[in-house]
Amino acid sequence: MPDGNRRWAKRNGMDYFTAYKNGFDNLKRILDNIIDYGIYNASVYVLSYENCIKRSKEELNFLFELSKEGFSYIRQNKKLNENDIAVKVIGDTSITPEFVQNEIQKTEEETKNRKNGFLNLAYCYSGEWEINLLKKGETNLPSLNMKPIDLVIRTGGVRRISGFFPLLVSYAELYFTNMLWPDFNENELKKALKWFSLQQRNFGK
């Protein structure tokens, strides 16, 4: 859960757009780190449903343009390709511009036959949105096709789940760091993974 871009901007006297771009560049680095560590199933909370409907028009326009660049990058990412990792976008993408939907469709289509792992991108997603689908009688919920989440890493100092795949985190270990997302680095990732390795997981037994 890469949180804290806007607070990072305020702390460093920068605009939100610079912070989002730095956050995106950092996500690219961290994804490569994760794959290097042999982790082939990962989920990233890119944008919440609330982000997609409540941010200013100017901010959303920038985020959608950045998303277009991001999906194009992910499609062509060498490590995702070499390690046979498929990409799945989960959320109410119908509320995004058509050019974003097209990029999402291309990304999923071009990676769908990869079998060694998944990169799940929560995009215009919220747990409440998915639970509402369940209440409406939808049986093929997006997260039902995902593996349970073992470890949640949230940056930015906030200690809550904020609707991050509630159907999958029942027995997840929760690692919270005060580090804002653009500052999150490989060393902090190593700390989180080491911390996780030391947890005694009994899954309710």
Buried (B, 14 or more C-beta within 10 A) or exposed (E): BBBBBBBBBEEEEBEBBBBBBBBBEBBEEBBBBBBEEEBBBBBBBBBBBBBBEEBEEEBBEBBBBBBBEBBEBBBEBEEBEEBEBBBBBBBBBEEBBEEBBEBBEEBBEBBEEBEEBBBBBBBBBBBEBBBEBEEEEEEEBBBEEBEEBBBBBBBBEBEEBBBBBBBBBEEBBBBBBEBBBBBBBBEBBEBBBEBBEEEEEEEEE
